[in-house]
Amino acid sequence: MSHTAGFIPPHGHYQELLSYQKAEVVYDLTYHFCQRFLAKRDRTIDQMVQAARSGKQNIVEGSKASGTSKEMEIKLTNVARASLEELLVDYRDFLRVRNHPIWEKDSKEARYVRKLGNRPHVTYETYRKLCETRPPEIVANIALCLIHQTNYLLDQQIRRLEQDFIKEGGLRERMTRTRLQQRNKINLPSPNRPNRNLP
């Protein structure tokens, strides 16, 4: 679908963002993890699921807001990043207090999870068999790997948004540029009509 030129750029295609795709996997994994491995009355369930949901939903909201407010997009993307960092700490706590090891970044297990994530359009189905057949310490480490991947993508996204804002400005600047461009078009002399101001 083509977009006419204007001061509101194309926006809202969050499904195409790798950060969103990964965040959705993190949410699904966290939901199933909490259902399987945490006691039903454990308040950590709500905290972890809400942090995972916040990570996903703030990417959506930021993408939708980007058409009229780059500032809001940057803010909400940062909120998504902070929520996933909170979730990362919850998984680390789960492993630490139970004396389970946390995989090293370059361990064969972590490399395997990263390799799975390199496929296009990754969903929870990519990890379902692993996450629903392995013990909690394995699933928690898989979650850590996925959150690290998502956070890396969000960090890149935030830096790109910052650079875009520096280069293009916000809505007011785009509106002013569009208005000036339109005014200049109106003031241009017609090629079929002589300019009376010329000598």
C-alpha positions in Angstrom: 0.0 0.0 0.0 1.5 3.3 -1.1 1.6 6.4 1.2 1.2 9.9 -0.1 3.9 12.4 1.0 3.1 14.2 4.2 4.2 14.9 7.7 2.9 11.6 9.2 5.3 8.8 8.0 4.3 5.1 7.6 4.1 3.5 11.1 2.6 0.8 13.2 4.0 -2.2 11.5 5.2 -3.7 14.7 4.8 -7.3 13.6 7.7 -6.8 11.3 10.0 -5.7 14.1 12.4 -8.5 15.2 12.3 -7.0 18.7 8.5 -7.5 18.8 8.8 -11.1 17.4 11.3 -12.0 20.1 9.4 -10.2 22.9 6.3 -12.2 21.9 8.3 -15.4 22.3 9.5 -14.2 25.7 5.9 -13.5 26.8 4.6 -16.9 25.7 7.6 -18.7 27.3 7.2 -16.8 30.5 3.4 -17.5 30.7 4.0 -21.3 30.3 7.0 -21.3 32.6 5.0 -19.7 35.4 2.1 -22.1 34.9 4.4 -25.1 35.1 7.0 -24.3 37.7 5.6 -21.7 40.1 3.1 -22.3 42.8 -0.3 -20.9 41.9 -0.3 -18.4 44.9 3.2 -17.2 44.2 3.0 -13.4 43.6 6.0 -13.7 41.3 3.7 -15.1 38.7 1.9 -11.8 38.2 5.1 -9.9 38.3 6.9 -12.0 35.7 3.9 -12.3 33.4 3.2 -8.5 33.6 6.9 -7.7 33.0 6.9 -9.9 29.9 3.6 -8.4 28.7 4.9 -4.9 29.2 7.9 -5.7 27.2 5.8 -6.8 24.3 2.9 -4.3 24.5 5.1 -1.2 24.8 6.8 -2.1 21.6 3.3 -2.2 20.0 2.2 1.1 21.6 5.5 2.8 20.6 5.2 1.7 17.0 1.6 2.9 16.8 2.6 6.3 18.4 5.5 6.8 16.1 3.5 8.5 13.4 2.7 11.5 15.5 5.3 11.3 18.3 8.8 10.1 17.9 9.4 11.2 21.5 6.7 8.8 22.7 8.0 6.0 20.6 11.5 6.4 22.2 10.0 6.6 25.6 7.8 3.5 25.2 10.6 1.5 23.6 12.7 2.3 26.6 9.9 1.1 28.9 9.8 -2.2 27.0 13.5 -2.5 27.5 13.3 -1.8 31.2 10.4 -4.3 31.7 12.5 -7.0 30.0 15.5 -6.2 32.2 13.2 -6.6 35.3 12.1 -10.0 33.9 15.7 -11.0 33.3 16.5 -10.4 37.0 13.5 -12.5 38.0 14.8 -15.5 36.0 18.3 -15.0 37.4 16.8 -14.9 40.9 14.9 -18.1 40.2 18.1 -19.9 39.3 20.3 -18.3 42.0 18.1 -19.1 45.0 17.7 -22.7 43.9 21.5 -23.1 43.3 21.1 -23.7 39.6 23.9 -22.5 37.3 23.4 -19.7 34.7 24.7 -20.6 31.3 27.8 -18.7 30.1 27.2 -16.7 27.0 29.5 -18.9 24.9 28.4 -22.2 26.4 27.2 -24.9 23.9 23.7 -24.6 25.4 23.5 -20.9 24.9 24.9 -21.1 21.4 22.3 -23.7 20.5 19.4 -21.4 21.7 20.9 -18.5 19.7 21.1 -20.7 16.6 17.4 -21.5 16.9 16.6 -17.8 17.1 18.4 -17.1 13.9 15.6 -18.5 11.8 13.2 -16.1 10.2 9.8 -15.3 11.9 10.6 -17.2 15.1 7.7 -18.0 17.4 7.2 -19.9 20.6 6.6 -23.0 18.5 10.3 -23.0 17.7 11.1 -23.6 21.4 7.9 -25.3 22.6 9.4 -28.9 22.6 12.4 -27.7 24.6 10.4 -25.6 27.0 7.7 -28.2 27.7 9.9 -31.2 28.1 12.9 -29.8 30.0 13.3 -29.1 33.8 12.8 -25.6 35.1 16.5 -24.7 35.3 16.9 -25.4 31.6 13.8 -23.4 30.6 14.9 -20.5 32.8 18.2 -20.4 31.0 16.5 -20.5 27.6 14.4 -17.6 28.8 17.6 -15.7 29.8 19.1 -16.3 26.3 15.9 -15.0 24.6 15.7 -11.9 26.8 19.3 -11.1 26.1 18.6 -11.3 22.3 15.5 -9.2 22.7 17.3 -6.6 24.8 20.1 -6.4 22.2 17.6 -5.7 19.4 15.8 -3.1 21.6 19.1 -1.3 22.3 19.8 -1.2 18.6 16.3 0.1 17.9 16.5 2.8 20.6 19.8 4.0 19.1 18.3 4.1 15.6 15.3 6.0 16.9 17.5 8.6 18.6 19.5 9.1 15.4 16.3 9.4 13.4 15.0 12.0 15.9 18.2 14.0 15.7 18.1 13.9 11.9 14.4 14.4 11.2 13.0 16.0 14.4 9.5 15.5 15.8 6.1 16.1 14.5 6.3 19.9 14.6 9.5 20.0 12.5 7.9 17.7 9.9 4.7 19.8 9.8 6.8 23.0 9.3 8.9 21.4 6.5 5.8 20.1 4.8 4.0 23.4 5.0 7.0 25.3 3.7 7.4 22.9 0.8 3.8 23.3 -0.1 4.0 27.1 0.1 7.1 27.0 -2.2 5.2 24.9 -4.7 2.3 27.4 -4.8 4.7 30.4 -5.2 6.6 28.9 -8.1 5.9 30.7 -11.5 3.8 28.7 -14.0 5.9 27.5 -17.0 2.9 28.6 -19.3 2.7 32.1 -17.8 5.5 34.8 -18.1 6.8 36.1 -14.8 5.9 39.8 -14.9 8.7 40.5 -12.4 11.4 39.5 -14.9 13.1 42.4 -16.9 
